Amino acid sequence: MQKYNISKSSSFYAIGLSYKKADADTRGRFSLDNDAKQALLQQAKANGIESLIVTSTCNRTEIYGFSQHPYQLIALLCDNTNGTVEEFREVAYIYKNKEAIAHMFRVGSGLDSQILGDFEIISQLKASTKLSRKYGLLNHFSERLVNAVIQASKRIKTETNISSGATSVSFASVQYIFKNVQDITNKNILLFGTGKIGRNTCENLVKHTKNEHITLINRTKDKAEKIAGKFNLLVKDYANLQEEVSDSDILIVATGAQRPTIDKHIIQTKKPLLILDLSIPKNVDENVQELDNVALVHLDDLSKITDETLESRKAHIPSAEAIIDEVKAEFNSWLETRKFAPTIKALKHKLTGFASAELETQRKKLNDFNEEQAALISNKIIQKITNHFAHHLKDDAISTDDSLELIKKVFQLEEPQKSNV
């Protein structure tokens, strides 16, 4: 994207995989926890990559960044996860330049979410951008793009009903419980793990079930206590996990661990137990299904639930897409401005040179030459001329490239570098 005066690298890419082609196990192998994200960013910095944003959620893992070739970004992902390049090729997507920009808009606006209208991804994108800034991996283009995506997301959320009702996996889990468990108010519910999905699930449970038998367990107890205090719930020590699982009718697992934290050996009860695994990678071992009294449901199964609310949201997709088009047009307009900024800067420099030479000539000719006033007038004329050219280049009715070539030829300006965008 050099012709936009943005990056030394040739192209902007979005590479990744999502629920659309990658199952939960595959997504688990490519998932990135906080330590892995930071290691990836450090490696990118060491490799000379200028700008890079990485997100990893239960539904997708993506890298947005500048590189000479997408393989540079794919290698970063594979080096810091358990996934391989061969696996990536089977399920991945690679978008370049304008397609990559459009993809980020759709993801950030909830149109590409596993549950239509789920806006949880936007907070992930904000956090990822903040982390990239910390590592010095955020250029003007990336920051401007993320801000535009956030703007589109906010407008869609407030100006359309695409997010009417709850739209997240955490809500889908509660919806599933209502449909499949009788007398939910009196069931013992154990929530193991208090990350973002766990917290949201807890809030939905309290709000919709009116259940007073909800217990929280987290490896770090103080995190669970903060959430429990908000909802007046019971907290138990991690050491009591097996005992609490045995007392539960419903176990919701959202620990965010990189390997299973629950398996069949921890379940010492014969009564029916429903387990919902809301984690990527999976945090519940498949061997629990060997137990006759256990029913296991993963978030991919929950996300397939469709109801009238979800169906009604589809009617608002055109309105959401119109908002995206509007915000994206503003972003592209800024991008076009960046495209001719070097030429306008070079033109201003050239005109300033003309003015300085003429002022020097007049200074020698005139005894009463008012240098301050002459400089003020010449600067204003230069600004008016450059503004006139800038407005001309913004005109959609003319060819920007042709005009740039003419300006460079007439004023003998230096040729800017080309790009693939």
Backbone hydrogen bonds, N-H to C=O, Kabsch-Sander energy under -0.5 kcal/mol:
donor,donor_aa,acceptor,acceptor_aa,energy
4,Y,1,M,-1.2
5,N,2,Q,-2.6
6,I,1,M,-1.1
7,S,1,M,-0.5
11,S,67,S,-1.1
13,Y,11,S,-0.5
13,Y,65,G,-3.1
14,A,95,Y,-2.3
15,I,63,I,-2.6
16,G,93,Y,-1.8
17,L,61,T,-1.9
19,Y,59,N,-1.4
21,K,18,S,-1.2
22,A,18,S,-2.5
23,D,21,K,-0.5
27,R,23,D,-2.7
28,G,24,A,-2.2
29,R,25,D,-1.6
30,F,26,T,-1.2
31,S,28,G,-0.9
37,K,33,D,-2.4
38,Q,34,N,-2.1
39,A,35,D,-2.2
40,L,36,A,-2.4
41,L,37,K,-2.4
42,Q,38,Q,-2.3
43,Q,39,A,-2.2
44,A,40,L,-2.5
45,K,41,L,-2.4
46,A,42,Q,-2.3
47,N,43,Q,-1.8
48,G,45,K,-1.4
49,I,44,A,-2.3
52,L,137,L,-2.6
53,I,64,Y,-3.0
55,T,62,E,-2.5
57,T,60,R,-3.4
61,T,17,L,-2.1
62,E,55,T,-2.7
63,I,15,I,-2.8
64,Y,53,I,-3.2
65,G,13,Y,-2.2
65,G,63,I,-0.5
66,F,51,S,-1.9
67,S,11,S,-1.8
72,Q,69,H,-1.6
73,L,69,H,-0.5
73,L,70,P,-0.9
74,I,70,P,-2.3
75,A,71,Y,-3.0
76,L,72,Q,-1.3
77,L,73,L,-2.0
78,C,74,I,-2.6
79,D,75,A,-2.6
80,N,76,L,-1.0
80,N,77,L,-0.6
81,T,78,C,-0.8
82,N,29,R,-2.0
83,G,29,R,-0.9
88,F,84,T,-2.4
89,R,85,V,-2.4
90,E,86,E,-1.1
91,V,87,E,-1.2
91,V,88,F,-0.7
92,A,88,F,-2.3
93,Y,16,G,-2.3
95,Y,14,A,-2.8
97,N,12,F,-3.7
99,E,96,K,-1.8
101,I,97,N,-2.3
102,A,98,K,-2.4
103,H,99,E,-2.1
104,M,100,A,-2.0
105,F,101,I,-1.8
106,R,102,A,-2.0
107,V,103,H,-2.5
108,G,104,M,-2.8
109,S,105,F,-1.3
110,G,107,V,-1.5
111,L,106,R,-1.5
112,D,106,R,-1.2
113,S,110,G,-0.6
116,L,114,Q,-0.6
117,G,110,G,-2.4
118,D,110,G,-0.5
118,D,115,I,-1.9
119,F,117,G,-0.7
122,I,119,F,-1.3
123,S,119,F,-0.6
123,S,120,E,-0.7
124,Q,120,E,-1.2
125,L,121,I,-2.5
126,K,122,I,-2.1
127,A,123,S,-2.3
128,S,124,Q,-2.6
129,T,125,L,-2.2
130,K,126,K,-2.2
131,L,127,A,-2.0
132,S,128,S,-2.3
133,R,129,T,-2.3
134,K,130,K,-1.8
135,Y,131,L,-1.4
136,G,133,R,-1.4
137,L,132,S,-3.2
143,E,139,N,-2.3
144,R,140,H,-2.5
145,L,141,F,-2.7
146,V,142,S,-2.6
147,N,143,E,-2.2
148,A,144,R,-1.9
149,V,145,L,-2.4
150,I,146,V,-2.6
151,Q,147,N,-2.2
152,A,148,A,-2.4
153,S,149,V,-2.5
154,K,150,I,-2.4
155,R,151,Q,-2.2
156,I,152,A,-2.5
157,K,153,S,-2.1
158,T,154,K,-1.9
159,E,155,R,-3.3
160,T,156,I,-1.4
164,S,161,N,-1.8
172,A,168,S,-2.2
173,S,169,V,-2.2
174,V,170,S,-1.4
175,Q,171,F,-2.7
176,Y,172,A,-2.3
177,I,173,S,-2.1
178,F,174,V,-2.3
179,K,175,Q,-1.8
180,N,176,Y,-1.6
181,V,177,I,-2.1
186,N,183,D,-1.4
187,K,184,I,-1.3
189,I,187,K,-0.6
189,I,213,H,-2.5
190,L,250,I,-2.8
191,L,189,I,-0.5
191,L,215,T,-3.0
192,F,190,L,-0.6
192,F,252,I,-3.1
193,G,191,L,-0.7
193,G,217,I,-2.6
195,G,254,A,-1.0
199,R,195,G,-3.0
200,N,196,K,-2.4
201,T,197,I,-2.6
202,C,198,G,-2.5
203,E,199,R,-2.3
204,N,200,N,-2.3
205,L,201,T,-2.7
206,V,202,C,-2.4
207,K,203,E,-2.3
208,H,204,N,-2.6
209,T,205,L,-2.5
210,K,205,L,-0.6
210,K,206,V,-0.8
211,N,205,L,-0.5
212,E,185,T,-0.6
215,T,189,I,-2.8
215,T,213,H,-0.5
216,L,234,L,-2.7
217,I,191,L,-2.3
221,K,219,R,-0.9
223,K,220,T,-1.0
224,A,220,T,-1.1
225,E,221,K,-2.3
226,K,222,D,-1.7
227,I,223,K,-1.6
228,A,224,A,-2.9
229,G,225,E,-2.4
230,K,226,K,-1.2
231,F,227,I,-1.5
232,N,228,A,-1.5
233,L,228,A,-1.8
234,L,214,I,-1.5
236,K,216,L,-2.3
240,N,237,D,-1.7
241,L,238,Y,-1.7
244,E,240,N,-2.5
245,V,241,L,-2.7
246,S,242,Q,-1.9
247,D,243,E,-1.1
248,S,244,E,-0.6
248,S,245,V,-1.1
249,D,188,N,-2.8
250,I,188,N,-2.1
251,L,274,L,-3.1
252,I,190,L,-3.0
252,I,250,I,-0.5
253,V,251,L,-0.6
253,V,276,L,-3.0
254,A,192,F,-3.0
254,A,252,I,-0.5
261,T,283,N,-2.8
262,I,283,N,-1.8
266,I,263,D,-1.4
267,I,264,K,-0.9
268,Q,266,I,-0.9
273,L,293,N,-2.9
274,L,249,D,-2.4
275,I,273,L,-0.5
275,I,295,A,-3.3
276,L,251,L,-2.8
276,L,274,L,-0.5
277,D,275,I,-0.6
277,D,297,V,-2.8
278,L,253,V,-2.8
278,L,276,L,-0.8
285,D,262,I,-3.2
288,V,285,D,-1.8
289,Q,286,E,-1.9
290,E,287,N,-1.7
291,L,288,V,-1.6
294,V,291,L,-1.5
295,A,273,L,-2.5
297,V,275,I,-2.7
299,L,277,D,-1.6
301,D,298,H,-1.0
302,L,298,H,-1.7
303,S,299,L,-2.3
304,K,300,D,-0.5
304,K,301,D,-0.8
305,I,302,L,-1.5
311,E,307,D,-2.3
312,S,308,E,-2.4
313,R,309,T,-1.3
314,K,310,L,-0.8
314,K,311,E,-0.8
315,A,312,S,-1.0
316,H,313,R,-2.0
317,I,314,K,-1.4
320,A,316,H,-2.0
321,E,317,I,-2.9
322,A,318,P,-2.0
323,I,319,S,-1.7
324,I,320,A,-2.2
325,D,321,E,-2.6
326,E,322,A,-1.9
327,V,323,I,-2.6
328,K,324,I,-3.1
329,A,325,D,-1.9
330,E,326,E,-1.5
331,F,327,V,-2.1
332,N,328,K,-2.9
333,S,329,A,-2.0
334,W,330,E,-2.0
335,L,331,F,-2.3
336,E,332,N,-2.4
337,T,333,S,-2.0
338,R,334,W,-2.2
339,K,335,L,-1.3
340,F,336,E,-1.3
341,A,337,T,-0.8
344,I,340,F,-2.3
345,K,341,A,-2.5
346,A,342,P,-2.5
347,L,343,T,-2.6
348,K,344,I,-2.5
349,H,345,K,-2.1
350,K,346,A,-2.2
351,L,347,L,-2.8
352,T,348,K,-2.3
353,G,349,H,-1.6
354,F,350,K,-2.1
355,A,351,L,-2.7
356,S,352,T,-2.5
357,A,353,G,-2.2
358,E,354,F,-2.3
359,L,355,A,-2.8
360,E,356,S,-2.1
361,T,357,A,-1.8
362,Q,358,E,-2.7
363,R,359,L,-2.3
364,K,360,E,-1.3
365,K,361,T,-1.4
366,L,362,Q,-2.6
369,F,366,L,-0.7
371,E,369,F,-1.2
374,A,370,N,-2.3
375,A,371,E,-2.5
376,L,372,E,-2.0
377,I,373,Q,-2.3
378,S,374,A,-2.6
379,N,375,A,-2.3
380,K,376,L,-1.9
381,I,377,I,-2.3
382,I,378,S,-2.5
383,Q,379,N,-2.3
384,K,380,K,-2.2
385,I,381,I,-2.4
386,T,382,I,-2.6
387,N,383,Q,-2.4
388,H,384,K,-2.1
389,F,385,I,-2.2
390,A,386,T,-2.5
391,H,387,N,-2.7
392,H,388,H,-2.0
393,L,389,F,-2.3
394,K,390,A,-1.3
395,D,391,H,-0.6
395,D,392,H,-1.1
398,I,395,D,-1.4
400,T,398,I,-0.7
403,S,399,S,-2.2
404,L,400,T,-2.7
405,E,401,D,-2.2
406,L,402,D,-2.1
407,I,403,S,-2.7
408,K,404,L,-2.6
409,K,405,E,-2.1
410,V,406,L,-3.0
411,F,407,I,-2.4
412,Q,408,K,-0.5
413,L,408,K,-2.2
420,N,10,S,-0.8
